[in-house]
Amino acid sequence: HAMADDLGDEACPPSIDVSFCKLSRRSRSELTGLGELLIQAVDSPLTDEGLTKMMDYMDAFLAHEDGMHGFAIIWDMRALRRPSVAMIRKVAAWGSEPTRQRAWEELNQACKVVVPEGLLFRMAKGILGTFFYACPPVCDTYLITAPDQPEELGVHFPPPRRPCAAPHQTVADSQRPSSPSCQEPTAKQSELVLAQRLSWEEILSLRPKSLRSEE
């Protein structure tokens, strides 16, 4: 999916419905100067067609006036069904495309992850904490229980400082590992991430049947 420049409302309408989630954009906030992308899961089976439409919309948002100057993203996962491994790999491949990855790292200034309160919230806190220990977030990330919940009432996962980046270096330069703070995760860290992922699968099995993925 090629990324275009300055796309208008035709390519990136205010909102779309892709069956398993709804995506919508908001204009830049006067307070933060950031646009906003809201992805709200719906209790419906995930499909490859819907996933492709979702990724196309996200590409269009980055090239739209509301996203091209910086944005915050809200992932409302409270009704999300469990995706297949193939879908996870598809999203991972999409996000790792070099041009797209650079654009997200530059423009995505804040991220909010919305999950149900209670047991799932505590599990998500542990999973994200372990995952970000091995793979630090690229922007301020907040775990909350409602899209409009104040950030200070959620769990904050800040991005790491980059002592290996000199003031005159570019973003690309600062991403090159040149000190211990920029090293790849260790095997032990990767094992912890896997363990937490397996625990998350067990917790998902406790959700009501209507909220689980189709077997």
TORKOL-4160 file (C-alpha; in steps of 0.2 Angstrom, whole numbers, padded with zeros to 4 digits, m for minus):
215
<pt num="1" X="0000" Y="0000" Z="0000"/>
<pt num="2" X="0009" Y="0016" Z="m0006"/>
<pt num="3" X="0008" Y="0031" Z="0005"/>
<pt num="4" X="0001" Y="0046" Z="m0004"/>
<pt num="5" X="0003" Y="0065" Z="0001"/>
<pt num="6" X="m0010" Y="0076" Z="0008"/>
<pt num="7" X="m0025" Y="0065" Z="0005"/>
<pt num="8" X="m0042" Y="0073" Z="0007"/>
<pt num="9" X="m0059" Y="0067" Z="0014"/>
<pt num="10" X="m0062" Y="0055" Z="m0001"/>
<pt num="11" X="m0047" Y="0044" Z="0003"/>
<pt num="12" X="m0049" Y="0047" Z="0022"/>
<pt num="13" X="m0067" Y="0050" Z="0027"/>
<pt num="14" X="m0071" Y="0055" Z="0045"/>
<pt num="15" X="m0075" Y="0037" Z="0049"/>
<pt num="16" X="m0077" Y="0020" Z="0042"/>
<pt num="17" X="m0084" Y="0003" Z="0048"/>
<pt num="18" X="m0074" Y="m0013" Z="0043"/>
<pt num="19" X="m0085" Y="m0025" Z="0052"/>
<pt num="20" X="m0074" Y="m0030" Z="0067"/>
<pt num="21" X="m0069" Y="m0012" Z="0071"/>
<pt num="22" X="m0074" Y="0006" Z="0068"/>
<pt num="23" X="m0060" Y="0019" Z="0063"/>
<pt num="24" X="m0062" Y="0038" Z="0065"/>
<pt num="25" X="m0051" Y="0053" Z="0064"/>
<pt num="26" X="m0052" Y="0070" Z="0074"/>
<pt num="27" X="m0045" Y="0086" Z="0069"/>
<pt num="28" X="m0029" Y="0093" Z="0078"/>
<pt num="29" X="m0032" Y="0098" Z="0095"/>
<pt num="30" X="m0029" Y="0116" Z="0100"/>
<pt num="31" X="m0021" Y="0110" Z="0116"/>
<pt num="32" X="m0009" Y="0097" Z="0110"/>
<pt num="33" X="m0008" Y="0101" Z="0091"/>
<pt num="34" X="m0011" Y="0083" Z="0087"/>
<pt num="35" X="m0024" Y="0074" Z="0077"/>
<pt num="36" X="m0032" Y="0059" Z="0083"/>
<pt num="37" X="m0035" Y="0041" Z="0076"/>
<pt num="38" X="m0048" Y="0031" Z="0086"/>
<pt num="39" X="m0049" Y="0012" Z="0082"/>
<pt num="40" X="m0064" Y="0005" Z="0091"/>
<pt num="41" X="m0066" Y="m0014" Z="0091"/>
<pt num="42" X="m0083" Y="m0022" Z="0088"/>
<pt num="43" X="m0089" Y="m0039" Z="0094"/>
<pt num="44" X="m0088" Y="m0047" Z="0077"/>
<pt num="45" X="m0076" Y="m0060" Z="0068"/>
<pt num="46" X="m0060" Y="m0053" Z="0061"/>
<pt num="47" X="m0058" Y="m0054" Z="0042"/>
<pt num="48" X="m0044" Y="m0052" Z="0030"/>
<pt num="49" X="m0054" Y="m0040" Z="0020"/>
<pt num="50" X="m0058" Y="m0029" Z="0035"/>
<pt num="51" X="m0040" Y="m0030" Z="0041"/>
<pt num="52" X="m0034" Y="m0023" Z="0024"/>
<pt num="53" X="m0047" Y="m0009" Z="0024"/>
<pt num="54" X="m0041" Y="m0005" Z="0041"/>
<pt num="55" X="m0023" Y="m0004" Z="0036"/>
<pt num="56" X="m0027" Y="0006" Z="0020"/>
<pt num="57" X="m0037" Y="0019" Z="0031"/>
<pt num="58" X="m0022" Y="0021" Z="0043"/>
<pt num="59" X="m0011" Y="0024" Z="0028"/>
<pt num="60" X="m0023" Y="0037" Z="0022"/>
<pt num="61" X="m0024" Y="0045" Z="0039"/>
<pt num="62" X="m0005" Y="0048" Z="0040"/>
<pt num="63" X="m0006" Y="0057" Z="0023"/>
<pt num="64" X="m0021" Y="0067" Z="0029"/>
<pt num="65" X="m0021" Y="0085" Z="0036"/>
<pt num="66" X="m0027" Y="0077" Z="0053"/>
<pt num="67" X="m0012" Y="0065" Z="0054"/>
<pt num="68" X="0002" Y="0072" Z="0044"/>
<pt num="69" X="0008" Y="0084" Z="0057"/>
<pt num="70" X="0008" Y="0072" Z="0072"/>
<pt num="71" X="m0006" Y="0062" Z="0080"/>
<pt num="72" X="m0012" Y="0052" Z="0095"/>
<pt num="73" X="m0019" Y="0035" Z="0093"/>
<pt num="74" X="m0032" Y="0026" Z="0103"/>
<pt num="75" X="m0034" Y="0007" Z="0102"/>
<pt num="76" X="m0051" Y="0003" Z="0111"/>
<pt num="77" X="m0049" Y="m0016" Z="0112"/>
<pt num="78" X="m0063" Y="m0020" Z="0125"/>
<pt num="79" X="m0073" Y="m0030" Z="0112"/>
<pt num="80" X="m0059" Y="m0037" Z="0101"/>
<pt num="81" X="m0060" Y="m0055" Z="0097"/>
<pt num="82" X="m0044" Y="m0065" Z="0097"/>
<pt num="83" X="m0035" Y="m0063" Z="0080"/>
<pt num="84" X="m0027" Y="m0077" Z="0071"/>
<pt num="85" X="m0008" Y="m0079" Z="0070"/>
<pt num="86" X="m0009" Y="m0076" Z="0051"/>
<pt num="87" X="m0017" Y="m0059" Z="0055"/>
<pt num="88" X="m0005" Y="m0054" Z="0068"/>
<pt num="89" X="0009" Y="m0058" Z="0055"/>
<pt num="90" X="0001" Y="m0048" Z="0042"/>
<pt num="91" X="0000" Y="m0033" Z="0053"/>
<pt num="92" X="0018" Y="m0035" Z="0058"/>
<pt num="93" X="0024" Y="m0036" Z="0040"/>
<pt num="94" X="0013" Y="m0021" Z="0036"/>
<pt num="95" X="0020" Y="m0011" Z="0051"/>
<pt num="96" X="0038" Y="m0016" Z="0047"/>
<pt num="97" X="0039" Y="m0008" Z="0030"/>
<pt num="98" X="0053" Y="0004" Z="0031"/>
<pt num="99" X="0044" Y="0020" Z="0024"/>
<pt num="100" X="0029" Y="0017" Z="0034"/>
<pt num="101" X="0039" Y="0012" Z="0050"/>
<pt num="102" X="0048" Y="0029" Z="0049"/>
<pt num="103" X="0032" Y="0039" Z="0047"/>
<pt num="104" X="0024" Y="0031" Z="0062"/>
<pt num="105" X="0040" Y="0034" Z="0073"/>
<pt num="106" X="0040" Y="0052" Z="0068"/>
<pt num="107" X="0021" Y="0056" Z="0068"/>
<pt num="108" X="0014" Y="0045" Z="0082"/>
<pt num="109" X="0016" Y="0056" Z="0098"/>
<pt num="110" X="0005" Y="0047" Z="0110"/>
<pt num="111" X="m0004" Y="0030" Z="0111"/>
<pt num="112" X="m0019" Y="0025" Z="0122"/>
<pt num="113" X="m0024" Y="0006" Z="0124"/>
<pt num="114" X="m0041" Y="0004" Z="0131"/>
<pt num="115" X="m0045" Y="m0013" Z="0139"/>
<pt num="116" X="m0059" Y="m0019" Z="0152"/>
<pt num="117" X="m0056" Y="m0015" Z="0170"/>
<pt num="118" X="m0053" Y="m0029" Z="0183"/>
<pt num="119" X="m0043" Y="m0045" Z="0179"/>
<pt num="120" X="m0040" Y="m0041" Z="0160"/>
<pt num="121" X="m0033" Y="m0024" Z="0165"/>
<pt num="122" X="m0021" Y="m0031" Z="0177"/>
<pt num="123" X="m0016" Y="m0044" Z="0164"/>
<pt num="124" X="m0014" Y="m0031" Z="0151"/>
<pt num="125" X="m0003" Y="m0021" Z="0163"/>
<pt num="126" X="0009" Y="m0035" Z="0166"/>
<pt num="127" X="0010" Y="m0040" Z="0147"/>
<pt num="128" X="0013" Y="m0022" Z="0142"/>
<pt num="129" X="0026" Y="m0019" Z="0155"/>
<pt num="130" X="0035" Y="m0035" Z="0151"/>
<pt num="131" X="0034" Y="m0032" Z="0132"/>
<pt num="132" X="0040" Y="m0014" Z="0133"/>
<pt num="133" X="0055" Y="m0020" Z="0144"/>
<pt num="134" X="0061" Y="m0029" Z="0129"/>
<pt num="135" X="0054" Y="m0018" Z="0116"/>
<pt num="136" X="0052" Y="0000" Z="0123"/>
<pt num="137" X="0038" Y="0010" Z="0116"/>
<pt num="138" X="0042" Y="0024" Z="0103"/>
<pt num="139" X="0030" Y="0036" Z="0111"/>
<pt num="140" X="0020" Y="0039" Z="0128"/>
<pt num="141" X="0009" Y="0025" Z="0130"/>
<pt num="142" X="m0006" Y="0024" Z="0142"/>
<pt num="143" X="m0016" Y="0009" Z="0148"/>
<pt num="144" X="m0034" Y="0015" Z="0152"/>
<pt num="145" X="m0052" Y="0008" Z="0154"/>
<pt num="146" X="m0061" Y="0021" Z="0143"/>
<pt num="147" X="m0057" Y="0032" Z="0128"/>
<pt num="148" X="m0060" Y="0048" Z="0137"/>
<pt num="149" X="m0052" Y="0043" Z="0154"/>
<pt num="150" X="m0039" Y="0056" Z="0159"/>
<pt num="151" X="m0021" Y="0050" Z="0156"/>
<pt num="152" X="m0016" Y="0053" Z="0174"/>
<pt num="153" X="m0028" Y="0040" Z="0180"/>
<pt num="154" X="m0021" Y="0026" Z="0168"/>
<pt num="155" X="m0004" Y="0017" Z="0168"/>
<pt num="156" X="0009" Y="0026" Z="0159"/>
<pt num="157" X="0023" Y="0018" Z="0149"/>
<pt num="158" X="0035" Y="0032" Z="0144"/>
<pt num="159" X="0047" Y="0030" Z="0129"/>
<pt num="160" X="0066" Y="0028" Z="0134"/>
<pt num="161" X="0078" Y="0042" Z="0133"/>
<pt num="162" X="0091" Y="0040" Z="0120"/>
<pt num="163" X="0108" Y="0045" Z="0127"/>
<pt num="164" X="0116" Y="0038" Z="0112"/>
<pt num="165" X="0109" Y="0051" Z="0101"/>
<pt num="166" X="0118" Y="0068" Z="0100"/>
<pt num="167" X="0108" Y="0084" Z="0098"/>
<pt num="168" X="0114" Y="0086" Z="0080"/>
<pt num="169" X="0109" Y="0068" Z="0075"/>
<pt num="170" X="0094" Y="0064" Z="0064"/>
<pt num="171" X="0080" Y="0052" Z="0069"/>
<pt num="172" X="0088" Y="0039" Z="0058"/>
<pt num="173" X="0105" Y="0041" Z="0066"/>
<pt num="174" X="0098" Y="0040" Z="0084"/>
<pt num="175" X="0090" Y="0023" Z="0080"/>
<pt num="176" X="0107" Y="0015" Z="0076"/>
<pt num="177" X="0112" Y="0005" Z="0091"/>
<pt num="178" X="0128" Y="0013" Z="0098"/>
<pt num="179" X="0127" Y="0011" Z="0117"/>
<pt num="180" X="0120" Y="m0002" Z="0129"/>
<pt num="181" X="0103" Y="0008" Z="0130"/>
<pt num="182" X="0100" Y="0004" Z="0112"/>
<pt num="183" X="0104" Y="m0015" Z="0112"/>
<pt num="184" X="0092" Y="m0028" Z="0106"/>
<pt num="185" X="0082" Y="m0038" Z="0119"/>
<pt num="186" X="0091" Y="m0052" Z="0127"/>
<pt num="187" X="0085" Y="m0070" Z="0125"/>
<pt num="188" X="0078" Y="m0070" Z="0143"/>
<pt num="189" X="0068" Y="m0054" Z="0139"/>
<pt num="190" X="0061" Y="m0063" Z="0124"/>
<pt num="191" X="0056" Y="m0078" Z="0135"/>
<pt num="192" X="0047" Y="m0066" Z="0147"/>
<pt num="193" X="0037" Y="m0059" Z="0133"/>
<pt num="194" X="0032" Y="m0076" Z="0126"/>
<pt num="195" X="0027" Y="m0081" Z="0144"/>
<pt num="196" X="0016" Y="m0066" Z="0146"/>
<pt num="197" X="0008" Y="m0069" Z="0129"/>
<pt num="198" X="0003" Y="m0087" Z="0134"/>
<pt num="199" X="m0004" Y="m0080" Z="0150"/>
<pt num="200" X="m0015" Y="m0068" Z="0140"/>
<pt num="201" X="m0021" Y="m0082" Z="0129"/>
<pt num="202" X="m0027" Y="m0091" Z="0145"/>
<pt num="203" X="m0036" Y="m0075" Z="0151"/>
<pt num="204" X="m0045" Y="m0073" Z="0135"/>
<pt num="205" X="m0052" Y="m0090" Z="0137"/>
<pt num="206" X="m0061" Y="m0083" Z="0153"/>
<pt num="207" X="m0070" Y="m0070" Z="0143"/>
<pt num="208" X="m0089" Y="m0073" Z="0138"/>
<pt num="209" X="m0091" Y="m0084" Z="0123"/>
<pt num="210" X="m0098" Y="m0070" Z="0113"/>
<pt num="211" X="m0082" Y="m0060" Z="0114"/>
<pt num="212" X="m0070" Y="m0074" Z="0109"/>
<pt num="213" X="m0064" Y="m0078" Z="0092"/>
<pt num="214" X="m0071" Y="m0091" Z="0081"/>
<pt num="215" X="m0062" Y="m0108" Z="0083"/>
